[in-house]
Amino acid sequence: MPYRRLPNTDQARLRALKAVVVQSEECSIRDLAVSLKTVGEVRHFLDKFEKAQMEYQTCFECQSKAARKHQANVRMARLYISHFIQVLNLAVIRAEVRLAHKDMYGLSRDSNTLPDLSSEASLVEWGGKIIQGERKRLSVGGIPIYNPTIAKVKVHYDIFVESYTLQKGYQQRTQRSLELLASMRARADELILDCWNQVEKKFQEITPNDRRLDRCREYGLVYYFRSHEKIKE
């Protein structure tokens, strides 16, 4: 015998709930396999569940679209910040910049290696330190670093920080919408299970079995055949 299985995706849950609503509109009250009380609950819940699903999809699409542009900003910011630090270290090696002035940037005097710039948070941190450090050094009479200048670094850093903040906002909205959607899934499954139980009880006397299954499928029930079972043509 085939067995039924509850939906495991939000789209499948929506289809199952909508199937009940559609049947309630097409069938007479006497022929309806689901109680009017349950249909009312499904209608009320379906509206909220569908809106929550659409809200999550919208938020996710906005986040994904913004992410592509944001990644370009990340690459440029990392390029300019890392390049500036390398040029600064070379200037120290050539004695064009005093070793002690590396303290102004938060850089170690004992190493000329780049700090970890792999994460976006580290880019925010080190970009801010480099810009502030260069200003401090220039304020005490230091010679500006060129190619790139700190002004050029700041342009790309500011663009990155702005998109970083926006992306964080998109991620938070997407997460909130996902949490709301996830919180509704248990109720969706509960309603679907209740509807399916009522439908199977309504049609349990129908024979042959294929006809009974077809009537149940009209209400959105999904049946699966086990590997050893053969589906009749």
C-alpha positions in Angstrom: 0.0 0.0 0.0 1.2 3.5 -0.8 1.8 5.8 2.2 1.4 9.5 2.6 4.0 12.0 3.8 3.5 15.5 5.1 5.1 18.3 3.0 8.7 19.2 3.9 9.0 22.5 2.1 7.0 25.8 2.5 5.9 25.7 -1.2 4.5 22.2 -0.7 2.7 23.3 2.5 1.1 26.1 0.6 0.0 23.8 -2.1 -1.5 21.4 0.4 -3.4 24.1 2.2 -4.6 25.7 -1.0 -5.9 22.4 -2.3 -8.3 22.2 0.7 -9.5 25.7 0.1 -10.1 25.1 -3.6 -12.1 21.9 -2.8 -14.2 23.8 -0.2 -15.1 26.3 -3.0 -16.0 23.6 -5.5 -17.8 21.1 -3.4 -21.2 21.3 -1.7 -21.2 21.3 2.1 -22.7 17.8 2.0 -19.9 16.5 -0.2 -17.0 18.4 1.5 -14.5 16.0 3.1 -13.2 18.6 5.6 -15.4 20.3 8.3 -16.3 23.9 7.7 -14.6 24.8 11.0 -11.3 23.3 9.8 -11.7 25.0 6.4 -12.2 28.4 8.2 -9.0 27.8 10.2 -7.1 26.9 7.0 -8.3 30.0 5.2 -7.3 32.3 8.1 -3.9 30.6 8.5 -3.2 30.3 4.8 -3.4 34.1 4.3 -0.8 34.8 7.0 1.4 31.9 6.0 1.5 33.0 2.4 2.3 36.6 3.3 5.1 35.4 5.6 6.5 33.3 2.7 6.4 36.2 0.3 8.0 38.5 2.8 10.9 36.1 3.3 11.3 35.6 -0.5 11.4 39.4 -1.0 13.9 39.9 1.7 16.1 37.1 0.5 16.1 38.4 -3.1 16.9 42.0 -2.0 19.8 40.6 0.1 21.1 38.5 -2.7 20.9 41.3 -5.2 22.7 43.7 -2.9 25.3 41.0 -2.0 26.7 40.9 -5.5 27.5 44.7 -5.5 28.7 44.5 -1.9 31.3 41.8 -2.8 32.8 44.1 -5.4 33.1 46.8 -2.7 34.7 44.3 -0.4 37.3 43.4 -3.0 38.2 47.0 -3.7 38.5 48.0 0.0 40.7 45.0 0.7 42.9 45.8 -2.2 43.5 49.4 -1.2 43.9 48.8 2.5 46.4 46.0 2.0 48.3 47.9 -0.7 48.5 51.0 1.6 49.9 48.9 4.5 52.5 47.3 2.2 53.6 50.7 0.9 53.8 52.0 4.5 55.9 49.0 5.5 58.3 49.6 2.6 58.6 53.2 3.5 59.6 52.2 7.1 62.2 49.8 5.6 63.6 52.6 3.5 63.6 54.9 6.6 61.2 57.3 4.9 58.8 56.7 7.8 59.9 56.3 11.4 59.4 52.8 12.9 57.7 54.2 15.9 55.0 55.8 13.8 53.6 52.3 13.0 52.1 52.5 16.5 49.8 55.1 15.2 48.3 52.6 12.8 48.1 49.8 15.4 50.7 47.9 13.4 53.5 45.8 15.0 57.0 47.2 14.9 58.4 43.7 14.8 56.6 42.5 11.7 56.0 43.7 8.1 53.3 41.1 7.4 49.8 42.2 6.6 47.2 41.9 9.4 44.3 39.5 8.8 42.0 41.1 6.3 40.0 38.0 5.4 36.8 39.0 7.1 34.6 42.0 6.5 34.7 42.9 10.2 38.5 43.0 10.0 38.3 45.3 7.0 36.1 47.7 9.0 38.6 47.6 11.9 41.9 48.0 10.0 40.5 50.4 7.4 39.5 52.7 10.3 42.9 52.3 12.0 44.9 53.0 8.8 42.9 56.2 8.0 43.2 57.4 11.6 46.9 56.5 11.8 47.8 58.4 8.6 46.0 61.5 9.8 47.9 61.3 13.1 51.2 60.9 11.4 50.6 63.8 9.0 49.6 66.0 11.9 53.1 65.6 13.4 54.8 66.5 10.1 55.0 63.1 8.4 55.3 62.8 4.6 52.1 61.5 3.0 52.0 58.0 1.6 51.4 57.9 -2.2 50.1 55.3 -4.5 47.7 54.9 -3.0 47.0 58.0 -1.1 45.0 57.8 2.1 42.3 59.9 0.4 41.9 57.2 -2.3 41.9 54.5 0.4 39.2 56.4 2.3 36.9 56.7 -0.8 36.8 52.9 -1.2 36.7 52.3 2.5 33.7 54.6 3.0 31.9 52.9 0.0 32.6 49.5 1.6 31.4 50.5 5.1 28.2 51.9 3.6 27.4 48.7 1.7 28.6 46.6 4.7 26.0 48.4 6.9 23.3 48.0 4.3 24.1 44.3 3.9 23.9 43.8 7.6 20.5 45.3 7.6 19.3 43.1 4.7 20.6 40.0 6.6 18.8 41.0 9.8 15.5 41.5 7.9 15.9 38.2 6.1 16.6 36.4 9.3 13.6 37.9 11.1 11.3 37.0 8.2 12.8 33.5 8.1 12.3 33.0 11.9 8.6 34.2 11.5 8.1 31.7 8.7 9.8 28.9 10.6 7.6 29.6 13.6 4.4 29.0 11.5 5.5 25.6 10.0 4.3 23.5 13.0 0.8 25.0 12.8 0.8 24.4 9.0 1.7 20.8 9.5 -0.9 20.4 12.2 -3.7 21.8 9.9 -2.5 19.7 7.0 -2.5 16.5 9.1 -6.0 17.3 10.5 -7.3 17.9 6.9 -5.7 14.7 5.5 -7.1 12.6 8.4 -10.6 13.9 7.8 -10.3 13.3 4.0 -9.1 9.7 4.4 -11.9 9.1 6.9 -14.5 10.5 4.5 -13.4 8.3 1.6 -12.3 5.2 3.5 -15.2 3.1 2.1 -14.6 4.0 -1.6 -13.4 1.1 -3.7 -11.3 0.2 -5.6 -8.3 1.5 -3.9 -7.1 3.6 -6.9 -10.3 5.5 -7.0 -10.1 6.2 -3.2 -6.6 7.5 -3.6 -7.6 9.8 -6.5 -10.4 11.3 -4.4 -7.9 12.0 -1.6 -5.4 13.5 -4.0 -8.0 16.1 -4.9 -7.6 17.5 -1.4 -3.8 17.7 -1.8 -2.8 14.4 -0.3 0.5 13.1 -1.7 1.1 9.3 -1.7 4.4 7.5 -2.2 4.9 3.9 -3.3 7.6 1.8 -1.7 10.4 0.5 -3.8 8.9 -3.0 -4.0 5.5 -1.8 -5.0 4.4 -1.4 -8.6 2.2 1.5 -9.6 -0.7 0.3 -11.7 -1.0 1.9 -15.1 
